[in-house]
Amino acid sequence: MHISMTHGTTGSWKRKWLGSALGTLLVTALAGDALPASAEDLPGVTATEIKIGNTDAYSGPASSYGIIAKTETAFFKMVNDQGGVAGHKIDFLSYDDGYSPPKTVEQVRRLIEQDQVAMLFNTLGTPTNTAIERYTNLKKVPNLFISTGADKWGDYKHFPWTMGYQPSYRTEAQIYTKYMLSQNPKAKLAILYQNDDFGKDYPAGVKDVLGDKYASVVVKEASYETTDATIESQIASLQASGADTLLVAATPKFAAQAIKKVHDLGWHPTFFLTNVSISVGSVMTPAGVDNGIGIITTGYMKDPTDPAFKDDPGMNQWRTFMAKYMPDTDLTDANPVFAYGVSSVLLQVLKQCNGDFSRANIMKQAANLHNAPDPVLLPGITVNTSPTNFHPIRAMQLQKWTGKTWERFGGVIEGSGS
């Protein structure tokens, strides 16, 4: 504010007026909301736009997930075509990190420091998000609904600017273990897991249930690195252990290899598979649809190949969107379904912001969701958050591969989250 006074005023009047003006300014500033926020207070936000950043694996060992960010790009184009949110169009910037943590750090620094995004959304991967977690929290940049179910993404005390979305991997492993014991109390379990926080959540969840019996029930563990070419030798060593039950915690490329190798070995264990690798298009078909018959997993989303959802309103909404904005996409792939659902929830957060797109308010609204609209969740599963609950989805349902689709059985199981 520029203050000007005429030369004819007395010094006393000047002092009184200036004191009054400065006092008013001070009170106004302390009130906080009385002065318009400067551009520095609202990075990534203009009068007509909000800038949102993302990293995904368009290349590398997890490249089958790249379709998620492509679908999100199309979703925000649809939102913009419909007028945006609170008069703001969404500028969605998505960069390839190749599922490589050093590359993720580089791309996220670019998004925050050069592009100056207001927030990050649905950044992919456990090792990649682990690499940026401290940095984004230090910068106080919301990283919402990240694309990994590692249990650690619910740590609101230590990382209040990072929030997960999908059910915790650790809770998922607890559900498999309880089901295994109910069906086969003398089960001998072998575990294959990716050697990072994603994979390690599965043995941890099994241990939560088995406790001191872990060493006697789990007869063999094997891990792999995302840089490995194949996991065939690990599967062979797990079979040789004499296990009658197998739990595979692997990303799609390696999950498909595992299914095929188990079949080729003529091994017939009770087979549990992480729900991040159950897409018909990117896992079951490449593995050979008949090779995986009987595999058990959990679901929280409607499967696009499930005939039960042929006329489902939420899935019809997704199909209409795909026909217009992603016309050449494989509609048996579950990844675009996930992307549509999680983007719908972010849209709800932005609507709740009511035009205040400061980073603090974005985070506040994300932690205040009550049955947020995700049209592709299974019946009975909801999205809820609070300042002390950063695990938006806590329920799942068991399902089995028939050779054509995932067939659900049993009721919805509520997980507590660790």
MARDOBA-74063 format. One record per atom (N, C-alpha, C, O): residue in one letter; x, y, z. Coordinates in steps of 0.02 Angstrom, whole numbers, plus 50000, padded with zeros to 5 digits. Atoms other than C-alpha are relative to their C-alpha. Layout:
// MARDOBA-74063
aXYZ
...
//
This chain:
// MARDOBA-74063
m500434994050000
m500005000050000
m500445006250000
m500925006550039
h499614993850003
h500685017349953
h499625005550037
h499045006850022
i500324994749961
i500315031450078
i500285006749978
i500895007749980
s499764993350020
s500415049550015
s499625005350040
s499045004550056
m500304994549963
m500095065950110
m500215006649968
m500755007049939
t499834993550029
t500055084150055
t500505003450046
t500545002050106
h499474996649963
h501485095650108
h499725004950051
h500085006750097
g500274994849956
g500305107950197
g499784997550068
g499605001650110
t500235002549935
t499865096550343
t500525001250054
t501115001750039
t499544999049945
t500635099350514
t500324993550019
t500054988150005
g499645006149980
g501905087150585
g499594996050049
g499594989850046
s500405003649951
s500725082950729
s499454995949966
s499354990049981
w500535003550036
w499305078550611
w500284993949962
w499984988649960
k499675005450037
k500515068350507
k500124993950044
k499964988250026
r499845005649955
r501065058150656
r499384996250021
r499374990050022
k500635003249979
k499285054950714
k499724995749943
k499524990049953
w500305003650057
w498695049950540
w500404993749983
w500134988349971
l499565005650017
l500215038950507
l499934994450052
l499894988550034
g500085005049947
g500045030350676
g499344996349992
g499324990250000
s500655003250009
s498205027050643
s500004995249940
s499744989749944
a499985004050062
a498535020450467
a500404993650011
a500194988249991
l499595005949988
l499935008850523
l499664995250048
l499714989150040
g500375004249952
g498875002550668
g499464996049964
g499374990149977
t500515003450039
t497474998550547
t500294994449958
t500024988949953
l499675005050041
l498674989550432
l500224993950041
l500144988250019
l499765005349957
l499394979450577
l499424995450020
l499484989350017
v500595003949980
v497664974050638
v499754995949941
v499574990049948
t500235003550060
t497174969650460
t500454994049984
t500214988649968
a499545005450015
a498744959350434
a499934994350050
a499954988450031
l500085005249949
l498494950150599
l499354996249990
l499314990350007
a500645003350013
a496704946250547
a500094994449949
a499704989749946
g499815005550045
g497514935750410
g499604999949936
g499905000049882
d500395000950061
d496074934550289
d499765006649971
d499425006749919
a500254993650025
a495744952950268
a500405002549941
a500155006249899
l499584997950056
l497204955650150
l500014994449948
l500044988549967
p499975005350050
p497224946449983
p500664996350003
p501194999450014
a499395003949998
a498484932249977
a500445001849940
a500195003049885
s499544998550055
s500034935849875
s500144993749961
s499954988249982
a499845005750042
a500654924549736
a500454995050037
a500424989050026
e499555004349962
e501984918049857
e499614995450047
e499834989850061
d500405004149955
d500604911649972
d499624994649963
d499414989649992
l500405004650039
l499734902549830
l500394997549939
l500204998949882
p499625002650058
p501034893649722
p499554995649958
p499154991649984
g500385004250045
g500274885749569
g499295002149989
g498914998649955
v500694997750006
v498674895749581
v499975007049972
v500315011549997
t500144993450026
t498104910349475
t499255001150006
t498894997050035
a500724998549997
a496404918549458
a499594995049960
a498994994249972
t500385004450045
t495934905649326
t500264992849997
t499994988849960
e499675006550010
e497054890349352
e500294997450066
e500505001250109
i499625003349946
i497734877749478
i500444994849968
i500224990849927
k499505004450030
k499314868149435
k500124994050047
k500294994950105
i499935006149960
i499434849949494
i500544995649967
i500544994749906
g499445003950026
g500994838949476
g499934992550013
g499574990450059
n500035007349995
n501234820249452
n500624996949971
n500914999549923
t499495004150033
t502574807249418
t499714992949993
t499344990650036
d500235006850013
d502234790149343
d500524996449958
d500984999549931
a499525004050037
a503154775949258
a499764999049928
a499444994049912
y500165000850071
y502904778849073
y500504995349967
y500384992849912
s499485004650025
s504484768449049
s500254995950059
s500074997350116
g499705003849945
g505464755549149
g499594994050020
g499114992249986
p500295006449981
p504954739849244
p499275000350021
p498934995150023
a500714999449980
a503264746649301
a499605004049950
a499105007249968
s500304995650051
s502774754949137
s499274998449986
s498915002549957
s500715001550011
s501094745849131
s499555004750041
s498955005350027
y500384995249960
y500554758549264
y499945006949966
y499565011149989
g500004993450032
g500874773249145
g499305002149977
g499165008149972
i500694998550022
i499064771949086
i499615003750054
i499125007150039
i500354996649946
i498534778249258
i500045007649991
i499535011049991
a499914992850008
a499274795649232
a499695002549934
a499445008149931
k500324998050063
k498674795949051
k499245000850009
k498945005449982
t500734999549987
t496894792749113
t499855006150043
t499355009550032
e500114994149958
e497074806249246
e500055006449958
e499685011249969
t499954994250045
t497644818549112
t499355001049962
t499115006649956
a500644999750036
a496064814349014
a499435002150047
a498985005850027
f500524998249951
f494994815849172
f499985007550012
f499455010650013
f499984992849986
f495594833549206
f499825004149938
f499585009749943
k500244996750061
k495284838049024
k499245000250000
k498935005249982
m500725000249994
m493494832449052
m499755005250050
m499265008750036
v500194995049949
v493384843149210
v500055007149971
v499605011249981
n499914993450030
n494064858149114
n499465001449947
n499215007049942
d500524999250050
d492834855148972
d499335001750032
d498905004950001
q500634998749964
q491454855949103
q500035006550041
q499585008050079
g499964993449967
g492074872849168
g500505000450057
g500595005750086
g499504999949947
g493414867749294
g499684999750070
g499124997450078
v500225000149930
v493254869649484
v500055007050028
v500595010050029
a500014993349970
a492734886049565
a500335005249954
a500715009449977
g499744995250049
g493164895549406
g500734998849981
g501035002949947
h499305001550014
h494884887249395
h500054993849955
h499754988649970
k499835005850041
k495484875849255
k500594996350033
k500994999550068
i499465004049971
i496674861749305
i500554999049948
i500434996349894
d499415001150042
d498414861749229
d500374994150031
d500724994950081
f499725006149972
f498994843749259
f500664998449965
f500674996949905
l499335001350027
l500874841149234
l500244993250024
l500324992250084
s499805006849982
s501414822949230
s500664998249965
s500714998749903
y499345001650027
y503234817549207
y500184992650012
y499964989650061
d499775006949995
d504034800549178
d500594999550048
d501085003250042
d499425001249956
d505154794249319
d500294993049991
d500774991250024
g499745006750014
g505404776549250
g500004995450060
g500344990250060
y500025003949938
y505004769749426
y500704999850032
y500894994950064
s499324999549974
s506764775449474
s500035005550052
s499945011450034
p500024994949947
p506904784549642
p500425006349986
p500185011949998
p499624993950014
p508334796349589
p499655004449947
p499675010549952
k500364996350052
k507314801249435
k499385003450029
k499205008950009
t500594997149968
t505774804049543
t500195006350037
t499855011450033
v499764994149963
v506764816049654
v500115005849952
v499915011449966
e499864994950050
e507344825549501
e499365003049971
e499305009149966
q500624997650031
q505604826749424
q499555003850051
q499225008650033
v500414996649950
v504744831649587
v500305006750019
v499935011550030
r499684993549990
r506024845349619
r499815004849943
r499685010749955
r500194995950058
r505644851649444
r499285002550007
r499135008349995
l500714998249992
l503764851449479
l499915005450053
l499525010150044
i500104995449943
i503934860649645
i500385006549991
i500115011950004
e499574994050001
e505374872749614
e499965003849934
e500015010049934
q500044996550064
q505214876549428
q499275001249978
q499085006849964
d500694999350022
d503404873049382
d499565003250054
d499045006050040
q500364997149942
q502834878549557
q499284997650004
q498815001550006
v500675002949994
v501364866649568
v499715001450069
v500085002350118
a500334999149935
a500084869249706
a500064993750042
a500104994150103
m500015006449964
m500134850749750
m500224994449953
m500274995449893
l499885006050038
l500604833249694
l499414995350009
l499074995550060
f500585004549998
f499314819849655
f500184993349970
f500424992949913
n499965006850024
n499404800849639
n500684998249969
n500714994549920
t499335002050022
t501294799649616
t500094992550012
t499894989950064
l500005007449999
l501674781349580
l500594997050037
l501164999350031
g499475004549977
g502654768649679
g500235001050072
g500265006650097
t499764999749931
t503284764449853
t500725002450004
t500855007250042
p499314997549994
p505184766449827
p500075007249976
p500465011050003
t499964993350029
t504914782049723
t499715005350048
t500005010750056
n500294995349953
n503764790549849
n500415000550065
n500445005750097
t499554999949942
t504944785549990
t500565005049989
t500785008550035
a499444995550016
a506304795449901
a499825007350004
a500265011550014
i500194992950000
i505284811649898
i499625002050063
i499465007950073
e500454998749944
e504294810150061
e500255005650046
e499875010250063
r499744994949954
r505444820550173
r500025006849966
r499865011949996
y499954993750037
y505714833750039
y499325003449993
y499275009450006
t500664996950010
t503864836550002
t499705002450066
t499355007550068
n500254997949935
n503464837450187
n500385006150026
n500085010550058
l499604994249981
l504894849650219
l499745006249963
l499725011749991
k500264994550042
k504194860450077
k499265001450014
k498995006449988
k500724999449984
k502414858150146
k499575000249936
k499145004549927
v500385000850062
v501754852649977
v499554993850007
v499814988350018
p500435005949996
p500214841249983
p500184994949946
p500244996649887
n499935005550048
n500544824449902
n499434995150015
n499484990950059
l500635003349984
l498804817049895
l499894993649962
l500054993049903
f500265006250029
f498154799549864
f500534996649958
f500414994849900
i499445002850038
i499834792549813
i499854992849979
i499494989250013
s500175006250034
s499794777249702
s500434994350027
s500854991549991
t499675005649966
t500434764249826
t499624998850064
t499385003550096
g500365001649939
g499624755149970
g500454998450059
g500224995450108
a499565001349943
a501154754250082
a499695002850064
a499405008350064
d500334998249937
d500564755150262
d500255006750026
d499885010350060
k499694994049972
k501744769650300
k499685006549975
k499805011850005
w500284993750026
w500744782150196
w499425002750043
w499115007650025
g500504997349954
g499534784250340
g500305003350061
g499955004650110
d499654997249942
d500834791850456
d499915007650004
d500365011549988
y500184992849998
y499964808650485
y500425003850051
y500485009950045
k499614996449948
k501054812650638
k500675002349972
k500875008049984
h499334998450023
h502744812250551
h500005003049929
h500465006749911
f500034997650069
f502214815950371
f499305002749985
f498924999649948
p500684997350005
p500674827250380
p499805002649931
p499235004649921
w500154997650068
w500794832350195
w499964994449950
w499914995649890
t500025005950044
t500754814550124
t499414995650020
t499334993950078
m500585004249985
m499164804150110
m499924994549948
m499974995849888
g500115005650045
g498864786950036
g499295000049973
g498925004849981
y500685000750025
y497284780749952
y499754992850006
y499284991450043
q500245006850003
q497114762149920
q500124996450068
q500514998950109
p499915003549937
p497004749350062
p500734998250012
p501114997049965
s499325001749979
s498604745550158
s500194993049979
s499814988249989
y499745006650019
y499654731250090
y500054995550062
y499934989450058
r499915003949938
r499964725850269
r499324997050023
r499294991250044
t500675002449983
t498094724550304
t499794994549952
t499484989649972
e500175005150051
e497884714850141
e500334993350017
e500014988150012
a499655006149982
a499194702250197
a499694996750062
a499674990650068
q500345002849941
q498314700250365
q499374996149979
q499234990750006
i500615003350024
i496704695850272
i500154993349968
i499814988449980
y499815006350032
y497584682650166
y500194994750052
y500004988950047
t499765004749949
t498384674850320
t499434997150040
t499414991150054
k500585002449962
k496754673850417
k499594995049958
k499354989949983
y500375004550043
y495894665950267
y500374993449992
y500074988049994
m499585006150007
m497334653650242
m499914995450061
m499804989450052
l500065004049939
l497224647850424
l499304997050008
l499224991550034
s500695002649994
s495334646150414
s499894994049954
s499484989649969
q500085005350049
q495504634650263
q500494994250011
q500344988449997
n499475005049992
n497114625550308
n500435001850061
n500955005050053
p499634998249938
p497704627050490
p500724997850000
p501135000550038
k499315002650001
k499284617150448
k500375002349937
k500844999049915
a499704997450062
a499754627550295
a500755001150008
a501005003050061
k499284998450005
k501574628950242
k500065005549946
k499945004249887
l500034994150043
l501784646250167
l500695002049973
l501185002150010
a499414997050031
a503084652950044
a499815007049976
a499255008149953
i500154993050017
i503214671650009
i500525002549950
i501125001949962
l499574996350047
l503934680749857
l499825007450006
l499235009150000
y500164992949993
y504084699549881
y500535004449968
y501125002649964
q499564994950027
q504844714849799
q500405002950058
q500125004550110
n499564998049945
n506334720549903
n499985007550012
n500475011149999
d500084992949981
d505664737549958
d499415000450049
d499154995350070
d500534999249950
d504344744750075
d499344997149977
d498954994750018
f500605003250027
f502954738749959
f500004992650016
f499554990050049
g499975007249992
g503504720649961
g500044997950073
g499734993050093
k499895001949930
k504044720350144
k499385000650043
k499344997650097
d500634999449962
d502304725450203
d499644993250004
d499254992150050
y500375006450002
y501694707950156
y500254995050052
y499844992450090
p499765004149944
p502834697450268
p499815003150068
p499664999550116
a500184996649937
a502484710550403
a499274998650019
a499124997350077
g500715001449988
g500594708050384
g499884992850021
g499474991450064
v500045007149982
v500804689150391
v500224999150073
v499914995450111
k499725000449932
k501844691150549
k499525002850052
k499485000350108
d500504997149954
d500484702050628
d499514994650023
d499304994650081
v500495005249984
v499324686950621
v500334993950033
v500074991250082
l499695006249976
l500534672550651
l500395000950065
l500454996350104
g499604998749939
g501584680650788
g500604995450003
g500984994849955
d499415004249991
d502864668450858
d499964993449961
d500434989549962
k500055006050043
k502214654750742
k500265001249930
k500274996649888
y499794998150068
y502894664050590
y500544995349973
y500494992849917
a499435004050023
a504514654050580
a499814992849983
a500134989649942
s500205006950014
s503604637350582
s499504999549943
s499474994449908
v500505000250054
v502204641950459
v500325002249934
v500194999349881
v499684997550061
v503264651950334
v500644996049988
v501144996950023
v499445004650010
v504434638850263
v500545002949954
v501105000449952
k499504997050045
k505304650050135
k499785007149980
k499205008349964
e500104993350028
e505464668450087
e500505001049944
e501064998549947
a499534998050053
a506234675149926
a499815007149978
a499225008949977
s500134993150023
s506414693049865
s500315001049931
s500714997049908
y499704998250065
y506834701349699
y500075007649997
y499745011250034
e499914992950013
e507424718349639
e499635001949936
e499554997849892
t500364997850061
t506464728649511
t500455000149939
t500215000249882
t499525000250056
t508054728449405
t500124993049975
t500454992149923
d499915006950023
d508014709349393
d499634998949935
d499115002049921
a500335001650064
a507584702149223
a499424995250012
a498904995649978
t500515005249989
t506574687649293
t500014997650072
t500504998650108
i500035002749932
i506004679449455
i499914992449997
i499674989450046
e500115007250009
e505974661549388
e500384995850051
e500124990950076
s499605004049952
s507384655249501
s499715000450070
s499734995550107
q500314999349934
q506504662249655
q499394995550007
q499304992250058
i500605004349998
i504884653249611
i500204992650007
i499894988950043
a499775007049996
a505844636949586
a500234998350071
a500094992950096
s499765001349932
s506664638649757
s499424999850050
s499454996150099
l500585000149956
l504984642249839
l499634993449994
l499394990650043
q500325006650010
q504234626549761
q500404994550035
q500104990050066
a499565005249971
a505724616249821
a499954999850076
a500154994950107
s500064999749926
s505354621650001
s499464995350027
s499424994150087
g500555004249978
g503834610250005
g499385003850021
g498925001050050
a500584995949982
a502614624750029
a499384997849961
a499424995849903
d500635001550034
d500784621449990
d499585006349990
d499035006149963
t500344993550007
t500314639949994
t500515005249979
t501085005150003
l499544995150027
l501094654549900
l499695006950003
l499115007949983
l500214993050001
l500954673249927
l500505003949957
l501095003949971
v499574996150045
v501634684349786
v499835007450006
v499275009649992
a500074992849994
a501904702949819
a500475003149948
a501045004949963
a499594997850057
a502534708849649
a499625004949956
a499005004749953
t500314995550048
t502204722649523
t499834996149936
t500074990449928
p500305004050054
p501324717549359
p500464995749959
p500314989849947
k499535003950043
k502814712049253
k500214993550036
k500204988250006
f499755005849963
f503464700449390
f499444995450023
f499534989450030
a500595004149982
a501724694749444
a499824995449942
a499684989549953
a500155004150059
a501384688749266
a500514994449992
a500334988749975
q499475005250004
q503064679549265
q499884994550052
q499964988650038
a500105004849946
a502654671349432
a499424995249985
a499484989249995
i500585004250017
i500954665149375
i500194994849947
i500034988949953
k499805004550055
k501704657749217
k500484994650024
k500424988750006
k499505004749976
k503174649649307
k499694994750047
k499864988850042
v500345004749955
v502074641749443
v499634994749958
v499654988849974
h500365004650044
h501014634149304
h500484995349964
h500364989349961
d499525004050039
d502514628249202
d500344994750043
d500534989450018
l499695004949954
l503234619449356
l499514994550020
l499714989650051
g500505004949978
g501614609949380
g499865000450075
g499634995550105
w500104998949928
w501504617149556
w499285002550010
w499055006749972
h500704998049989
h499744619149628
h499895002350073
h499494999350109
p500114997549933
p499874629149789
p499355004150004
p499095006349952
t500504994749991
t498464639549862
t500385006549988
t500875007950023
f499604994550027
f499024655549774
f499665006750016
f499125008149991
f500254993249985
f498764673049848
f500425005049961
f501035004549958
l499664995050042
l499194687949736
l499805007050021
l499205008550027
t500134993049982
t499354706349785
t499495003349953
t499505002049893
n500524997050042
n497894716749723
n500255005649955
n499855008349916
v499754995050047
v499034729149635
v500184996949933
v500355000449885
s499795003550062
s499394715949503
s499474995049977
s499624989349962
i500545004550020
i497694708749458
i499635002549938
i499104999949921
s500324997550061
s497294718649301
s499974994449948
s500474991149933
v500085005150052
v496594706849169
v500445001749940
v500784997349913
g499634998050059
g497394716949030
g500754999950008
g501104997849962
s499274999449993
s499134719549103
s500334994450038
s500944994150041
v499695005649962
v499384703849210
v499724993349978
v500094989049955
m500285006750010
m498164689449186
m500054997749927
m500204991949914
t499955001850070
t498134689848996
t500724998549979
t500844993349948
p499315001750016
p500044691048976
p500244993450032
p500654989850004
a499795006249965
a500234676849104
a499684993849970
a499924988249980
g500405005650026
g498964666049010
g499404999250045
g499474996950102
v500594999749957
v497184667349074
v499844993450035
v499584993550091
d500145006549968
d497044648649109
d500534998150051
d500414993850094
n499455001849955
n498704648149202
n499875002350072
n500164999750119
g500114997249933
g498034658249347
g499354998050033
g499165000850084
i500655001949972
i496374649449379
i500084997850073
i500504993750090
g499995001749930
g496044648549565
g500395004850044
g500355004550105
i499624995149961
i497194662849618
i499515004250041
i498985006250017
i500424996049954
i496484672449767
i500335006750011
i500945007250020
t499764993349986
t496654691149791
t499465003750039
t498965000850059
t500534995849972
t495704705449868
t499845005549950
t500265007249908
g500184994450043
g494764719149779
g499665005450041
g499375004150093
y500394994549971
y494084736049824
y499665004149945
y499255008449958
m500304996650057
m493634742049648
m499604995049959
m499704989049962
k500385004150048
k492384735649521
k500464998149942
k500825002349914
d499585002450055
d493254724949391
d499635001049934
d499044999149928
p500354998650063
p492864730349212
p499804993749962
p499394994149916
t500185006250034
t492774712049158
t499454996150036
t499234990950012
d500505003649960
d491514707049292
d499315001349973
d499075007049972
p500664999150030
p489814703949211
p499495002950050
p498985005650030
a500464997249949
a488994709049377
a499945007649993
a499455010550016
f500004992750005
f489434727149334
f499855002449928
f500015008049910
k500154998350070
k488834726749153
k499555006249995
k499645010449950
d500464994350001
d487434739249192
d500065004350062
d499605008050080
d499894996149939
d488184747049349
d500065007449983
d500445009349938
p499984992850016
p487894766049352
p500715003050003
p500905006949960
g499314997349994
g489674769749412
g500444997849944
g500835001849917
m499595002550054
m490474758649282
m499765002749932
m500175003749887
n500254996850062
n489344765749146
n500265007149994
n500415009449939
q499714993349999
q489954782949198
q500724999749975
q500945003949936
w499305001050021
w491744776649177
w500034998349925
w500465001049890
r499985002050071
r491354768649008
r499845005949954
r500155006749901
t500174994050039
t490554784748944
t500615004649995
t500765007349942
f499394995949999
f492114794448997
f500534997049954
f500845000649914
m499485003250040
m493274781648916
m499845000649925
m500295001849885
a500194999750071
a492294781648752
a500165006849970
a500355007449912
k499894993250026
k492474800548737
k500735002350005
k500995005449959
y499334997149987
y494194804148812
y500584995149993
y501154997349986
m499465005050006
m495174787648799
m499764994449954
m499754988649974
p500375004850043
p494364778848648
p500404993849980
p500094988749963
d499625005750025
d495804767248603
d500314995950056
d500794992250045
t499715003449942
t496144760348778
t499714993050010
t499134991849993
d500215006849984
d496054742048831
d499525000350059
d499725001950115
l500504999449947
l494434741348931
l499994994050048
l499574993750093
t499935005349951
t494964725249019
t500535001850053
t500624998250101
d499474997749954
d496374734849107
d499685003750059
d499305008550048
a500294996949940
a495904739449286
a500325006750018
a500045010650056
n499654993949981
n497164753749295
n499615006449982
n499605011050024
p500404994050013
p496064766649205
p499395000650046
p499145006150058
v500564999849952
v494644761749324
v500245003250065
v499925007750092
f499704997149940
f495774765549473
f500105007649991
f499935011550035
a499854992950012
a496314782149394
a499375004350001
a499375009850027
y500634996350002
y494514787549364
y499735001050071
y499495006450089
g500264999649932
g494014783549543
g500395004850044
g500095009050078
v499594995749956
v495474792049631
v499965007349977
v499995011950018
s500074993250025
s495304807349517
s499335003150021
s499295009150034
s500654997749977
s493474808549565
s500035002550072
s499715007350090
v499934998049930
v493984809549748
v500405006550005
v500245010850046
l499644993749999
l495274823049713
l499545005849979
l499585011250008
l500474994950021
l493914832749622
l499555002250059
l499405008150067
q500394998449941
q492874831749781
q500405004550048
q500135009350076
v499574995949957
v494344838749882
v500035007249974
v499955012050012
l499954993350030
l494524853349760
l499345003850006
l499345009850017
k500654996749991
k492654856849770
k499925002450072
k499675007950084
q500054998149930
q492734856949960
q500455006050017
q500325009550066
c499564994249988
c494144869949949
c499625006649990
c499825011750017
n500444994250009
n492784882049892
n500395006249975
n500275011849998
g499624994550030
g494014892449791
g500645001950036
g501045005650009
d499384998749963
d495374893049926
d500484994349987
d500444989150021
f499545005350020
f496764882949845
f500695000950031
f501204998950002
s499374999949963
s498114886849973
s500184992950018
s499744988650026
r499785006849984
r499164871650013
r499704997550066
r499514991750072
a500265001949934
a498574871650193
a499264998049995
a499054993250027
n500715001750005
n496734871650143
n499884993749958
n499434989949973
i500055006250039
i496984858150011
i500104994050047
i499734989150044
m499865005549954
m497734847050147
m499444999250051
m499254993650069
k500555000249950
k496364851750271
k499394996549971
k499074992450005
q500605003050031
q494984846750149
q500124992649985
q499664988549991
a499855007050013
a495874830550102
a499914995750063
a499744989850059
a500065003649936
a495844825750287
a499305000950029
a499205000050090
n500694998949976
n493974829350298
n499504997349949
n499045000849928
l500435003150050
l493144817250177
l499524995150034
l499714991250077
h500525004349971
h491514808450219
h499624996749943
h499224999949908
n500305003650056
n490954794950096
n500095003749934
n499625004849897
a499844996250061
a491824804349956
a499824995949939
a499884989749939
p500245003650058
p491174799849783
p500564996749959
p500935000249924
d499595003950045
d492194786049701
d499524994949969
d499364989950001
p500545004150030
p490954778049578
p500214992949983
p499794988949964
v499785006650021
v492034762749546
v500214995550058
v500514990250048
l499875004349942
l492214755949724
l499484994550004
l498914995349983
l500475005549989
l491424739249766
l499455002150049
l499575006350092
p500544998449953
p489744740149855
p500214998850072
p500514993650088
g499835000749930
g489984743050041
g500685002850019
g500855002950078
i499344997149986
i491714750950024
i499975007549988
i499715009849937
t500074992750002
t491874769550058
t500685003550010
t501175000450030
v499404995949992
v493154783750061
v499885005050056
v499445009350051
n500074995449943
n493354792650228
n500685001850028
n501124997550032
t499384997949969
t494744802850306
t499845004550059
t499285006950067
s500054995149946
s495044813450460
s500715002350015
s501184999649987
p499324997949983
p496524822950534
p500434994550030
p501054995050031
t499625005649972
t497024806450617
t499884993549961
t500054988149986
n500085005950043
n496554794550475
n500205001849929
n499825004849891
f499744998850068
f497624795650318
f499984993649958
f500324993249907
h500135006050040
h497064778350257
h499285000649975
h498824998250008
p500694998750023
p495544783350150
p499564993849990
p498964994050004
i500395006250012
i495024765450105
i500284994650045
i500884993150043
r499775004949951
r495094752050240
r499684993149991
r499814988650030
a500375006350008
a493974738150173
a500154996849933
a500315000149884
m499885003950061
m494184724350044
m499554993949999
m499224992350049
q500395006250006
q493324708749979
q500434994849964
q500764996449915
l499625005450032
l494124692049935
l499694998449932
l499084998949922
q500245002050066
q493994686449753
q500474994949969
q501064994649986
k499635005650030
k494564671849646
k499975000549924
k499465002349895
w499964999850073
w495144670949464
w499684993849968
w499864988249985
t500375005550032
t493984660349355
t500294997949933
t500104992749905
g499765001150068
g494974661149194
g499735005349953
g499985006449898
k500304994550040
k493864675249131
k499965006550040
k500035011950012
t500104994049959
t493594687149276
t500164998350073
t500274992650091
w499915000949928
w493834689749463
w499304999450031
w498895003950026
e500655001449970
e492364682149556
e500045001150076
e500424997750111
r499974998349929
r492034689649728
r499654994750042
r499174991650021
f500335004649953
f491614678849878
f500085002650071
f500555006450086
g499974997549931
g491264681850062
g499775007250003
g499605010349953
g500224993149990
g490814698750135
g500585004949996
g501165003049989
v499494994749998
v491734715350138
v500354999450068
v500034999150120
i499605000749939
i493154714050266
i500325006750016
i500695009649975
e499744993549979
e493604729750362
e500694998950030
e500784994750075
g499335000449971
g495454731950396
g500105005850048
g499825011250040
s499894994749950
s496074741850545
s500555004749981
s500585010350005
g499404996050016
g497674748250466
g500464999750060
g500244999450117
s499535000749945
s499254747250568
s500195006850028
s500585007350075
//
